[in-house]
Amino acid sequence: MNIVYVTLFTVRMILTLKGLRYVAAFVSMIEVIIYVVGLGLVLDNLNEIQNLIAYAIGYGIGVVAGSLIEEKLALGYITVHVVSTNPDLAFTRKIREKGYGVTSWSSYGMDGDRLSMEILTPRKYELRLYELIQEIDPKAFIISYEPKRIHGGFWVKQVRKGKLMKNKD
């Protein structure tokens, strides 16, 4: 029971952080029922050490299961900042051709001219984007973060119209 409870707890926390409060509230109702029933079973059998151990192991497995589920759901968006040693703007074009929203500018690093890019993508396409970047420039510096809010721009319009990532190869 604890595996299910903690998995739901983890997913609920992530849903809350992503701003899906009503879905999170629904998940929490199921979560609390499982928690009360499971805790009741443990408290009724406190003299049985194996029950306490099973409860603790279930908690740990639930954390892992919840994080794996969140990883598969890949809710939200990711912003990837790329600094390429190749200042060629064809890099930007290749990424745009795959459907990613890209803003690029010339920059200067310790060893000369660079191409800096800000790329926005749904989290479910994050790994595919990293592979594409590495394919174009294996020495690129990449850092990513999750934006809290997104407003305006061509890319948001494309997502709303369902046109993003039509070309998946």
Rosetta silent file (secondary structure, phi, psi, omega in degrees, C-alpha in Angstrom):
SEQUENCE: MNIVYVTLFTVRMILTLKGLRYVAAFVSMIEVIIYVVGLGLVLDNLNEIQNLIAYAIGYGIGVVAGSLIEEKLALGYITVHVVSTNPDLAFTRKIREKGYGVTSWSSYGMDGDRLSMEILTPRKYELRLYELIQEIDPKAFIISYEPKRIHGGFWVKQVRKGKLMKNKD
SCORE:     score description
SCORE:     0.000 S_00000001
   1 L     0.000  -36.125 -177.612    0.000    0.000    0.000 S_00000001
   2 H   -66.989  -31.397  177.170    2.833    2.350    0.800 S_00000001
   3 H   -60.456  -46.864 -179.501    4.252    1.979   -2.705 S_00000001
   4 H   -66.303  -44.041 -179.332    0.978    3.236   -4.175 S_00000001
   5 H   -58.902  -51.915 -175.549    0.623    5.980   -1.534 S_00000001
   6 H   -69.917  -34.011  174.827    4.107    7.416   -1.980 S_00000001
   7 H   -60.102  -47.680  177.824    3.916    7.125   -5.770 S_00000001
   8 H   -63.777  -38.778  177.557    0.705    9.170   -5.706 S_00000001
   9 H   -59.011  -46.809 -179.227    2.290   11.585   -3.214 S_00000001
  10 H   -64.006  -46.309  179.494    5.244   12.168   -5.549 S_00000001
  11 H   -63.396  -40.543  179.101    3.039   12.612   -8.615 S_00000001
  12 H   -61.777  -42.962  179.707    0.736   14.975   -6.683 S_00000001
  13 H   -61.627  -41.267 -179.513    3.663   17.149   -5.625 S_00000001
  14 H   -68.264  -41.009  177.299    4.873   17.383   -9.210 S_00000001
  15 H   -61.339  -39.487  178.673    1.384   18.194  -10.478 S_00000001
  16 H   -64.207  -45.360  179.677    1.158   20.951   -7.867 S_00000001
  17 H   -63.954  -30.095  179.749    4.519   22.383   -8.895 S_00000001
  18 L   -84.829    0.637  177.175    3.424   22.339  -12.551 S_00000001
  19 L    85.904   10.331  179.360    0.299   24.337  -11.686 S_00000001
  20 L   -93.457   64.161 -169.919   -2.191   21.499  -12.207 S_00000001
  21 H   -66.055  -33.268 -178.155   -3.833   22.102   -8.825 S_00000001
  22 H   -73.943  -38.641  174.997   -7.218   20.510   -9.540 S_00000001
  23 H   -65.237  -41.697  178.581   -5.690   17.288  -10.835 S_00000001
  24 H   -62.233  -39.088  178.583   -3.350   17.338   -7.828 S_00000001
  25 H   -64.144  -40.924  178.090   -6.319   17.784   -5.480 S_00000001
  26 H   -64.267  -45.405  178.650   -8.064   14.771   -6.999 S_00000001
  27 H   -60.845  -38.185 -178.707   -4.907   12.646   -6.702 S_00000001
  28 H   -66.096  -30.033  177.525   -4.534   13.759   -3.064 S_00000001
  29 H   -65.308  -43.777  177.686   -8.010   12.456   -2.209 S_00000001
  30 H   -66.669  -42.432 -178.712   -7.068    8.979   -3.407 S_00000001
  31 H   -57.592  -46.155 -175.584   -3.643    9.304   -1.780 S_00000001
  32 H   -69.242  -33.434  176.373   -5.027   10.113    1.679 S_00000001
  33 H   -63.236  -46.889  179.057   -7.453    7.169    1.631 S_00000001
  34 H   -63.277  -40.153 -179.606   -4.611    4.779    0.847 S_00000001
  35 H   -62.119  -47.990 -177.335   -2.428    6.430    3.499 S_00000001
  36 H   -64.264  -43.449  179.052   -5.018    6.131    6.285 S_00000001
  37 H   -64.794  -46.246 -179.941   -5.792    2.489    5.484 S_00000001
  38 H   -63.754  -44.282  179.598   -2.089    1.573    5.208 S_00000001
  39 H   -64.770  -38.027  176.996   -1.107    3.404    8.387 S_00000001
  40 H   -59.792  -41.962  178.742   -3.996    1.754   10.214 S_00000001
  41 H   -63.276  -40.617  179.733   -2.691   -1.672    9.223 S_00000001
  42 H   -69.016  -45.297 -178.533    0.793   -0.824   10.495 S_00000001
  43 H   -65.454  -30.865  176.786   -0.446    0.704   13.755 S_00000001
  44 H   -70.078  -18.508 -176.091   -2.616   -2.367   14.424 S_00000001
  45 L  -129.615   44.194 -178.346    0.509   -4.540   14.149 S_00000001
  46 L   -63.656  -23.602  179.653    3.286   -2.461   15.722 S_00000001
  47 L   -75.874   -9.013  179.970    4.651   -5.518   17.490 S_00000001
  48 L   -98.941  101.462 -176.821    5.496   -7.094   14.116 S_00000001
  49 H   -60.753  -33.380 -179.748    8.890   -5.699   13.032 S_00000001
  50 H   -64.310  -29.009  176.867    8.500   -7.119    9.529 S_00000001
  51 H   -68.013  -42.144  177.832    5.436   -4.897    9.027 S_00000001
  52 H   -64.108  -41.781  178.907    7.446   -1.796    9.903 S_00000001
  53 H   -64.035  -44.678  178.660   10.246   -2.890    7.576 S_00000001
  54 H   -61.746  -38.761  178.405    7.776   -3.596    4.771 S_00000001
  55 H   -62.552  -45.019  179.908    6.211   -0.164    5.339 S_00000001
  56 H   -66.271  -43.112  178.647    9.613    1.534    5.109 S_00000001
  57 H   -63.835  -41.555  177.611   10.637   -0.443    2.009 S_00000001
  58 H   -60.420  -37.072  178.275    7.292    0.380    0.385 S_00000001
  59 H   -63.450  -47.823  179.319    7.920    4.060    1.055 S_00000001
  60 H   -61.446  -44.673  178.892   11.317    3.931   -0.654 S_00000001
  61 H   -64.721  -36.009  178.090    9.983    2.020   -3.651 S_00000001
  62 H   -62.790  -38.788  177.606    7.106    4.504   -3.900 S_00000001
  63 H   -62.262  -45.936  179.619    9.538    7.429   -4.187 S_00000001
  64 H   -64.113  -45.559 -178.997   11.376    5.678   -7.033 S_00000001
  65 H   -62.355  -42.415  179.292    8.126    4.667   -8.763 S_00000001
  66 H   -62.665  -42.174  179.639    6.712    8.191   -8.493 S_00000001
  67 H   -68.675  -34.757  176.705    9.816    9.765   -9.966 S_00000001
  68 H   -66.316  -39.935  177.894    9.834    7.238  -12.833 S_00000001
  69 H   -63.910  -43.760  178.834    6.187    8.013  -13.598 S_00000001
  70 H   -60.981  -40.211  179.143    6.939   11.751  -13.570 S_00000001
  71 H   -61.987  -39.729  179.224    9.840   11.183  -15.936 S_00000001
  72 H   -71.406  -38.095  178.337    7.547    9.327  -18.345 S_00000001
  73 H   -66.411  -37.428  178.995    4.823   11.976  -18.115 S_00000001
  74 L    45.531   56.183  179.924    7.427   14.705  -18.792 S_00000001
  75 L   -71.282  147.216  173.660    5.014   17.494  -17.962 S_00000001
  76 L    89.480 -163.939 -175.080    5.879   21.051  -18.835 S_00000001
  77 E  -126.703  163.404  177.521    8.595   22.641  -20.886 S_00000001
  78 E  -132.367  139.624  173.377   12.342   22.943  -20.780 S_00000001
  79 E  -107.750  128.423 -178.260   14.512   25.828  -21.889 S_00000001
  80 E  -114.921  125.453  176.066   17.924   24.834  -23.171 S_00000001
  81 E  -102.198  125.370 -176.997   20.734   27.348  -23.436 S_00000001
  82 E  -122.639  134.753  171.280   23.409   26.289  -25.921 S_00000001
  83 E  -120.582  116.026 -177.330   26.769   27.882  -26.620 S_00000001
  84 E  -103.266  141.855  176.049   28.373   26.481  -29.748 S_00000001
  85 L   -74.269  -11.518  179.308   31.993   26.835  -30.737 S_00000001
  86 L  -101.204  105.061 -176.409   30.706   27.037  -34.311 S_00000001
  87 L   -76.078   15.184 -178.474   29.289   30.565  -34.872 S_00000001
  88 L   -74.796  125.498 -179.487   27.530   29.384  -38.055 S_00000001
  89 L   -70.510   -8.483  175.541   23.821   30.302  -38.083 S_00000001
  90 H   -61.805  -28.118  176.334   23.064   27.109  -40.023 S_00000001
  91 H   -55.508  -50.308  179.829   23.068   25.461  -36.586 S_00000001
  92 H   -59.747  -44.860 -179.312   19.979   27.523  -35.665 S_00000001
  93 H   -59.924  -44.151 -178.706   18.263   26.686  -38.961 S_00000001
  94 H   -61.350  -37.672  179.979   18.796   22.929  -38.483 S_00000001
  95 H   -73.234  -40.703  177.117   17.186   23.061  -35.057 S_00000001
  96 H   -61.870  -38.232  179.545   14.264   25.172  -36.274 S_00000001
  97 H   -59.311  -25.537  178.453   13.668   22.698  -39.116 S_00000001
  98 L   -86.394   -0.481  174.839   12.972   20.062  -36.464 S_00000001
  99 L    99.640    1.874 -179.782   10.226   22.271  -34.965 S_00000001
 100 L   -81.041  147.610  173.418   12.005   23.730  -31.959 S_00000001
 101 E   -82.988  122.369 -175.153   11.619   27.375  -30.987 S_00000001
 102 E  -131.115  133.660  167.382   15.065   28.970  -31.187 S_00000001
 103 E  -118.785  128.767 -177.518   16.402   32.437  -30.507 S_00000001
 104 E  -129.296  156.577  178.121   20.068   32.848  -31.403 S_00000001
 105 E  -155.100  156.928  176.925   22.684   35.554  -31.182 S_00000001
 106 E   -78.000  141.106  178.485   26.390   36.004  -31.706 S_00000001
 107 E  -140.791  172.438 -178.126   28.475   35.890  -28.564 S_00000001
 108 E  -130.529  124.864  179.636   32.114   35.907  -27.625 S_00000001
 109 E  -107.579 -174.133 -177.232   33.776   33.315  -25.398 S_00000001
 110 L   -57.718  -35.348 -176.724   37.233   32.868  -23.968 S_00000001
 111 L  -107.401   17.222  175.761   38.526   31.412  -27.238 S_00000001
 112 E   128.236 -160.499 -176.791   36.632   33.535  -29.753 S_00000001
 113 E   -65.416  144.737  179.158   33.281   33.867  -31.514 S_00000001
 114 E  -136.811  166.014  170.990   30.392   31.678  -30.407 S_00000001
 115 E  -116.037  120.364  176.978   26.772   31.081  -31.293 S_00000001
 116 E  -104.376  140.808 -179.260   24.417   31.291  -28.314 S_00000001
 117 E  -138.529  145.995  172.187   20.911   29.870  -28.515 S_00000001
 118 E  -115.931  120.822 -175.572   17.860   29.697  -26.312 S_00000001
 119 E  -124.654  128.572  179.792   15.678   26.724  -27.269 S_00000001
 120 E  -108.594  134.043 -179.458   12.242   25.989  -25.872 S_00000001
 121 E  -152.632  151.154  169.590   10.742   22.502  -26.064 S_00000001
 122 E   -61.158  145.592 -177.171    8.221   20.279  -24.304 S_00000001
 123 H   -57.752  -29.375 -178.161   10.104   18.080  -21.830 S_00000001
 124 H   -65.972  -16.728  177.343    9.102   14.957  -23.744 S_00000001
 125 H  -103.915    7.128 -175.091   11.373   16.110  -26.605 S_00000001
 126 H   -58.770  -51.022 -177.713   14.295   17.117  -24.380 S_00000001
 127 H   -64.411  -37.200  177.330   16.518   14.087  -24.997 S_00000001
 128 H   -62.725  -38.534  177.779   15.883   14.236  -28.739 S_00000001
 129 H   -65.082  -44.577  178.243   16.995   17.881  -28.685 S_00000001
 130 H   -58.879  -41.854  178.735   20.212   17.024  -26.818 S_00000001
 131 H   -62.763  -42.370  179.396   20.995   14.341  -29.393 S_00000001
 132 H   -62.861  -45.032  178.952   20.404   16.796  -32.240 S_00000001
 133 H   -61.157  -46.352 -179.625   22.669   19.405  -30.646 S_00000001
 134 H   -63.389  -34.188  178.141   25.411   16.832  -30.039 S_00000001
 135 H   -65.457  -40.429 -178.616   25.100   15.644  -33.637 S_00000001
 136 H   -77.567  -43.365 -179.190   25.623   19.205  -34.952 S_00000001
 137 L  -144.840   95.651 -178.673   28.291   20.233  -32.416 S_00000001
 138 L   -61.575  -17.998 -178.680   29.663   17.581  -30.041 S_00000001
 139 L   -98.023    6.331 -177.339   31.578   20.300  -28.136 S_00000001
 140 L   -62.778  142.742  173.654   28.546   22.527  -27.482 S_00000001
 141 E   -89.500  126.764 -174.808   28.000   23.765  -23.939 S_00000001
 142 E  -128.209  132.139  173.305   24.439   22.923  -22.883 S_00000001
 143 E  -139.082  141.810 -177.698   22.510   23.957  -19.788 S_00000001
 144 E  -132.167  157.315  177.388   18.783   23.547  -19.232 S_00000001
 145 E  -155.347  163.995  179.915   16.117   24.739  -16.849 S_00000001
 146 L  -100.086  119.729  176.521   12.346   24.707  -16.515 S_00000001
 147 L   -73.936  143.994  179.166   10.588   28.014  -17.157 S_00000001
 148 L   -81.432  -39.537  179.823    7.736   28.796  -14.791 S_00000001
 149 L  -132.285  147.396  174.930    5.753   30.899  -17.268 S_00000001
 150 L  -131.933  130.582  179.887    5.687   31.203  -21.034 S_00000001
 151 L  -142.547  132.932  172.836    3.893   34.041  -22.781 S_00000001
 152 L    74.783 -177.442  177.722    3.788   35.138  -26.387 S_00000001
 153 H    89.941  160.674 -179.121    6.040   34.377  -29.282 S_00000001
 154 H   -62.904  -39.104 -172.311    5.714   32.294  -32.415 S_00000001
 155 H   -64.961  -42.014  179.009    6.446   29.044  -30.589 S_00000001
 156 H   -61.338  -39.676  177.934    3.539   29.293  -28.144 S_00000001
 157 H   -63.018  -40.552 -179.969    1.184   29.853  -31.095 S_00000001
 158 H   -63.776  -40.601  179.167    2.560   26.741  -32.830 S_00000001
 159 H   -63.543  -45.242 -179.387    1.966   24.624  -29.719 S_00000001
 160 H   -62.396  -33.961  179.147   -1.599   25.877  -29.389 S_00000001
 161 H   -82.082   -6.336 -179.934   -2.272   25.038  -33.046 S_00000001
 162 L    75.018   22.218 -175.569   -0.792   21.553  -32.563 S_00000001
 163 L   -94.233  -10.443 -176.591    1.854   22.135  -35.241 S_00000001
 164 L   -71.268  139.019  173.262    4.973   21.529  -33.158 S_00000001
 165 L    64.198   31.348  174.026    7.006   18.399  -33.816 S_00000001
 166 L   -65.847  -33.888  177.839    5.028   17.179  -36.824 S_00000001
 167 L   -96.237   97.074 -172.289    8.395   16.148  -38.315 S_00000001
 168 L   -89.181   -5.250 -178.473    9.667   13.698  -35.678 S_00000001
 169 L   -86.184    0.000    0.000   12.784   12.374  -37.404 S_00000001
